[in-house]
Amino acid sequence: MDFALSAEQESIRDAIARLCTRFDDAYWLERDRSGGFPHDFHAAVAEAGWLGIAMPTASGGAGLGIVEAALMMQAISESGAGFSGASAVHMNIFGLNPVVVFGTDAQRARWLPPLIAGREKACFAVTEPDSGLDTTRLGTTATRVGDRYVLSGRKIWISTAQVADRMLILARTTPRAEARKPTEGLTLFYTTLDRTRVEVREIPKMGRAAVDSNLLFIDALEVPLEDRVGEEGRGFEYILHGLNPERILIAAEAIGLGRAALTRAAAYARERVVFERPIGANQGIQHPLARCWMDLEAAQLMTLKAAWLYDRGKPCGAEANAAKYLAGEACFRACETAMLTHGGMGYASEFHIERYLREAMIPRIAPISPHLILCFIAEKVLGLPKSY
């Protein structure tokens, strides 16, 4: 059993870390204050060829796995970019996985190269205001009219929709009551985000101002038949090939942010002198930081296990969800502990900890709540009755 990263994987981490030095703490602090998508950061990642890390080589990608993608996203977050940096490229890494797996050769040739090159940006439009995580009850409809579909409905918490050129969208083509089972009758599309038919309304929020979150109001959006991914009615099955990688990448990003906070906290504890001694000499400071390190390392092991399973085509639902849960909790504890270690200075924007703490809520909430993960593990792993 070997837990060491390969030389190639280490080189990926090093290369991403070097790229991120061009976007320092002051850059991300300004993005947090003023908002606005970090186009220059996105362009730098694209120029270096990293947006296609897990995309097929035939489409211009690197053809690597979710393990390598997770290491990349962790390095971005750990650089101090946090979720502001990671979310700017997050969708590119995992979102088109259903297209990679179920799209046609023509679709991959048409859609993937511009995404990998950074010429296009995409958003992931699944969640809705009235259905939340109960995806089978989403209300957006897609009606077949000749050689096209007409989509109408609403989506919520859609990241990067302000800057996206395209969207991967799930809609119901067969009413739920008429489908053989609730997960059938949903169809997946990857299509142009036509702003004459889609109103994109940004949601003011607590953190990660650099990457927008939005409500989408879709009114009779016409989607060509060739923009349908796979077969009609099997969209729920297809998006599962994006959901597990998303949980793994969110976990990796959370670990990166937690490590960034822990590094700052440990440095401050070594340097801050009170009562003629560094505060890091006190066990009341040492022990919480040490626990945070252990929590983050444990979450890292589960994240890498989940990614390893996914890359080998093995079932990984429990592991991906567990990784996201453990990493989200460990990240929050690390950021909270870093805040308490800094005391009042942790509340000051210039020390960055308060930004980290606000962003640390993201991997706890999204893309699935910790409560539903516990329900999933209880039911699917422990065999307990379904509770919801």
C-alpha positions in Angstrom: 0.0 0.0 0.0 1.7 3.2 -1.2 0.4 6.6 -0.1 3.1 8.6 -1.9 2.3 10.8 -4.8 4.0 10.0 -8.1 6.7 12.3 -9.5 4.1 13.5 -12.1 1.6 14.3 -9.4 4.1 16.2 -7.4 5.1 18.2 -10.5 1.5 19.1 -11.0 1.2 20.5 -7.5 4.5 22.4 -7.9 3.5 23.9 -11.3 0.1 25.1 -10.0 1.7 26.5 -6.9 4.1 28.5 -9.1 1.3 29.8 -11.3 -0.6 30.9 -8.3 2.3 33.0 -7.0 1.3 35.5 -9.7 -2.0 36.0 -7.9 -1.0 36.9 -4.4 -3.0 37.6 -1.2 -3.5 41.2 -2.2 -5.1 40.1 -5.5 -7.6 37.9 -3.8 -8.3 40.4 -1.1 -9.2 43.0 -3.8 -11.4 40.5 -5.6 -13.2 39.8 -2.3 -13.7 43.5 -1.8 -14.8 44.6 -5.2 -16.1 41.4 -6.8 -15.8 40.8 -10.5 -14.8 37.5 -12.1 -11.0 36.8 -12.0 -10.7 36.7 -15.8 -6.9 37.1 -15.7 -6.5 34.1 -13.3 -8.8 32.0 -15.4 -6.9 32.9 -18.5 -3.5 32.1 -16.9 -4.8 28.6 -15.9 -6.1 28.1 -19.5 -2.9 29.3 -21.1 -0.8 26.9 -19.0 -3.1 24.1 -20.2 -4.6 23.1 -16.9 -8.3 23.6 -17.6 -8.3 20.3 -19.5 -6.4 18.3 -16.9 -9.1 15.6 -16.8 -10.3 16.0 -20.4 -9.4 13.5 -23.2 -6.2 14.2 -25.1 -8.2 13.9 -28.4 -10.0 17.1 -27.3 -6.8 18.9 -26.3 -6.9 17.9 -22.7 -4.2 16.2 -20.6 -6.1 12.9 -20.2 -5.3 12.7 -16.5 -7.7 11.6 -13.7 -9.7 13.1 -10.9 -6.8 12.4 -8.5 -4.6 14.8 -10.5 -7.5 17.3 -10.8 -8.1 17.1 -7.0 -4.4 17.8 -6.4 -4.6 20.8 -8.8 -7.7 22.3 -7.2 -6.2 21.7 -3.7 -3.1 23.6 -4.7 -5.1 26.5 -6.0 -7.1 26.8 -2.8 -4.0 26.3 -0.6 -2.2 29.1 -2.3 -4.5 31.6 -0.6 -6.9 31.8 -3.5 -9.4 29.7 -1.5 -12.8 29.2 -3.1 -12.6 32.5 -5.0 -9.8 31.0 -7.1 -11.0 27.4 -7.1 -14.5 28.2 -8.1 -13.3 30.3 -11.1 -12.1 27.1 -12.8 -14.1 24.4 -10.9 -16.8 23.9 -13.5 -14.3 23.4 -16.3 -12.6 20.5 -14.4 -15.6 18.3 -13.5 -18.7 19.8 -15.1 -18.4 18.4 -18.6 -17.6 14.9 -17.4 -21.1 13.7 -18.6 -20.2 14.9 -22.0 -16.8 13.1 -21.9 -18.6 9.9 -21.0 -21.9 10.1 -22.8 -21.4 12.7 -25.6 -20.8 11.8 -29.2 -17.4 12.3 -30.9 -18.9 15.3 -32.7 -20.1 16.9 -29.5 -16.8 16.4 -27.7 -15.0 17.9 -30.8 -17.4 20.9 -30.8 -17.6 21.6 -27.0 -14.5 20.6 -25.2 -11.6 22.4 -27.1 -13.0 25.9 -26.5 -13.6 25.2 -22.9 -10.1 23.8 -22.4 -8.6 26.7 -24.2 -10.5 29.2 -22.1 -12.4 30.7 -25.0 -15.7 29.7 -23.5 -16.9 29.4 -19.9 -19.7 27.1 -18.7 -22.1 26.9 -15.8 -23.9 23.9 -14.3 -27.7 24.5 -14.1 -29.4 21.8 -12.0 -30.5 23.1 -8.7 -33.9 24.8 -8.5 -35.7 27.1 -5.9 -38.5 24.7 -5.1 -36.8 21.3 -5.4 -33.4 21.9 -3.7 -31.5 18.6 -3.5 -34.6 16.6 -4.5 -33.5 16.6 -8.2 -36.3 14.3 -9.3 -38.8 17.1 -8.6 -37.2 19.8 -10.6 -39.7 21.9 -12.5 -37.8 23.1 -15.6 -39.4 21.5 -18.6 -38.0 20.6 -22.1 -40.7 20.1 -24.8 -39.6 18.5 -28.1 -40.7 20.6 -31.1 -39.4 19.1 -34.3 -35.6 19.2 -34.3 -35.3 21.2 -31.1 -36.5 21.4 -27.5 -38.1 24.4 -25.8 -37.0 24.9 -22.2 -38.7 26.9 -19.5 -38.2 27.1 -15.8 -35.9 28.4 -13.0 -32.6 27.5 -11.6 -30.8 28.8 -8.5 -27.3 29.0 -7.1 -25.8 28.7 -10.5 -22.1 29.8 -10.3 -20.4 31.8 -13.1 -23.7 32.4 -15.0 -22.8 36.1 -15.3 -19.8 35.2 -17.4 -20.8 31.8 -18.9 -21.2 31.3 -22.6 -22.8 27.9 -22.2 -24.7 25.9 -19.6 -25.1 22.2 -18.8 -28.7 22.0 -17.9 -31.0 19.3 -16.6 -34.8 19.5 -17.5 -37.8 17.2 -17.4 -38.9 15.8 -20.7 -41.4 13.4 -19.3 -43.7 14.4 -16.4 -42.7 12.8 -13.1 -46.1 11.1 -12.8 -45.8 9.5 -16.2 -42.2 8.2 -15.8 -41.6 4.6 -14.7 -39.6 5.9 -11.7 -38.8 9.4 -10.5 -35.2 9.4 -11.8 -36.4 8.8 -15.3 -37.7 11.4 -17.7 -34.9 13.9 -17.0 -32.8 15.0 -20.0 -29.4 16.7 -20.1 -28.4 19.4 -22.5 -25.3 21.5 -23.1 -26.3 24.6 -24.9 -25.7 28.3 -25.5 -26.7 30.5 -22.6 -29.0 32.8 -24.7 -29.5 35.9 -22.6 -32.5 37.0 -24.7 -34.3 33.9 -23.2 -32.5 33.5 -19.9 -32.5 36.2 -17.3 -29.4 35.9 -15.0 -29.9 37.6 -11.7 -27.0 37.6 -9.3 -27.5 36.7 -5.6 -25.7 38.9 -3.1 -23.9 36.6 -0.6 -21.6 36.2 2.3 -18.3 35.4 0.6 -16.6 34.4 -2.6 -17.6 37.7 -4.3 -15.2 37.0 -7.2 -17.4 34.2 -8.5 -21.0 35.0 -9.0 -24.0 32.9 -7.8 -27.3 33.4 -9.6 -31.0 32.8 -10.2 -31.8 31.8 -13.8 -35.2 32.6 -15.3 -35.6 30.6 -18.5 -38.4 31.5 -20.9 -38.9 29.4 -24.0 -35.2 28.8 -24.6 -34.8 26.9 -27.9 -32.2 24.1 -27.8 -31.2 22.2 -30.9 -31.5 18.5 -30.9 -27.7 18.2 -31.3 -27.2 19.9 -27.9 -28.8 17.0 -26.1 -26.4 14.8 -24.2 -27.1 11.1 -24.7 -30.6 9.7 -24.8 -33.7 11.5 -23.8 -34.9 10.7 -20.3 -31.5 9.5 -18.9 -30.1 12.8 -17.8 -30.2 11.9 -14.1 -28.1 8.9 -14.7 -25.6 11.1 -16.7 -25.2 13.8 -14.2 -24.1 11.2 -11.6 -20.8 11.1 -13.6 -20.3 14.7 -12.6 -21.6 14.7 -9.1 -19.1 12.3 -7.5 -16.1 14.1 -9.1 -17.6 17.4 -7.9 -17.8 16.2 -4.3 -14.2 15.0 -4.6 -13.0 18.3 -6.0 -14.9 20.3 -3.4 -13.3 18.2 -0.7 -9.8 18.8 -2.1 -10.5 22.6 -2.3 -11.7 22.6 1.3 -8.5 20.8 2.5 -6.5 23.4 0.6 -8.3 26.3 2.2 -8.0 24.6 5.7 -4.3 24.2 5.1 -3.9 27.8 4.1 -5.6 28.9 7.3 -3.6 26.5 9.4 -0.3 27.7 7.9 -1.2 31.3 8.7 -2.3 30.4 12.2 0.9 28.5 13.0 3.1 31.3 11.7 1.2 33.8 13.8 1.4 31.6 16.9 5.2 31.4 16.5 5.6 35.1 16.1 3.0 36.7 18.4 4.5 37.4 21.8 2.3 38.0 24.8 3.5 37.8 28.4 7.1 37.6 27.1 6.6 34.3 25.2 5.2 33.2 21.8 1.5 32.3 22.2 2.4 29.1 20.3 4.2 27.9 23.4 0.9 27.5 25.1 -0.9 24.2 24.9 -4.2 26.0 24.6 -3.0 27.3 21.2 -1.0 24.2 20.2 -3.6 21.5 20.8 -6.4 23.0 18.7 -4.0 23.6 15.8 -2.6 20.1 16.1 -6.1 18.6 16.0 -6.8 20.7 12.8 -3.8 19.2 11.1 -4.9 15.7 11.9 -8.4 16.4 10.7 -7.2 17.8 7.4 -4.8 14.9 6.9 -7.6 12.3 7.6 -9.9 14.1 5.1 -7.1 14.1 2.6 -6.8 10.3 2.7 -10.5 9.8 2.2 -10.4 12.3 -0.7 -7.6 10.5 -2.5 -9.3 7.2 -1.9 -12.5 8.4 -3.5 -10.6 9.9 -6.4 -8.6 6.7 -6.9 -11.8 4.6 -6.9 -13.5 6.9 -9.4 -10.5 6.9 -11.8 -10.6 3.1 -11.8 -14.3 2.9 -12.6 -15.2 1.5 -9.1 -18.2 2.6 -7.0 -17.2 5.6 -5.0 -20.5 7.3 -3.9 -20.0 6.6 -0.2 -16.3 7.6 -0.3 -16.9 10.8 -2.4 -19.7 11.9 0.0 -17.6 11.1 3.1 -14.6 13.0 1.7 -16.8 16.1 1.1 -18.2 15.8 4.6 -14.9 15.3 6.4 -13.1 17.9 4.4 -15.8 20.5 4.8 -15.9 20.1 8.6 -12.1 20.0 8.9 -11.8 23.1 6.7 -14.3 25.0 8.9 -12.6 24.0 12.1 -9.2 25.0 10.8 -10.5 28.4 9.7 -12.3 28.9 13.0 -9.3 27.9 15.0 -7.1 30.2 12.9 -9.5 33.1 13.7 -9.3 32.3 17.4 -5.5 32.0 17.3 -5.2 35.4 15.7 -7.6 36.9 18.3 -8.8 40.4 17.3 -6.5 40.5 14.3 -8.2 37.6 12.8 -11.2 39.8 12.3 -9.1 42.3 10.3 -9.4 41.9 6.5 -5.7 42.4 6.0 -4.9 39.1 7.8 -7.2 37.2 5.3 -8.5 34.8 8.0 -12.0 36.4 8.1 -12.2 35.8 4.3 -11.1 32.2 4.7 -13.7 31.7 7.5 -16.5 33.1 5.3 -15.5 30.9 2.4 -15.2 27.9 4.7 -19.0 27.7 4.8 -19.2 26.9 1.1 -17.9 23.3 1.3 -20.1 22.6 4.3 -23.3 23.6 2.4 -22.6 22.9 -1.2 -23.2 20.9 -3.3 -25.0 18.8 -0.7 -25.7 19.5 3.0 -23.8 17.5 5.7 -27.1 16.3 7.0 -28.0 14.5 3.7 -24.6 13.0 3.5 -25.1 11.5 6.9 -28.5 10.2 5.7 -26.8 8.7 2.6 -24.1 6.9 4.6 -26.6 5.6 7.1 -28.9 4.2 4.3 -26.4 3.1 1.7 -23.5 1.9 3.8 -25.1 0.9 7.1 -28.3 -0.4 5.7 -30.6 1.7 7.9 -34.1 2.7 6.8 -34.4 5.7 4.5 -35.2 8.8 6.6 -36.4 11.3 4.0 
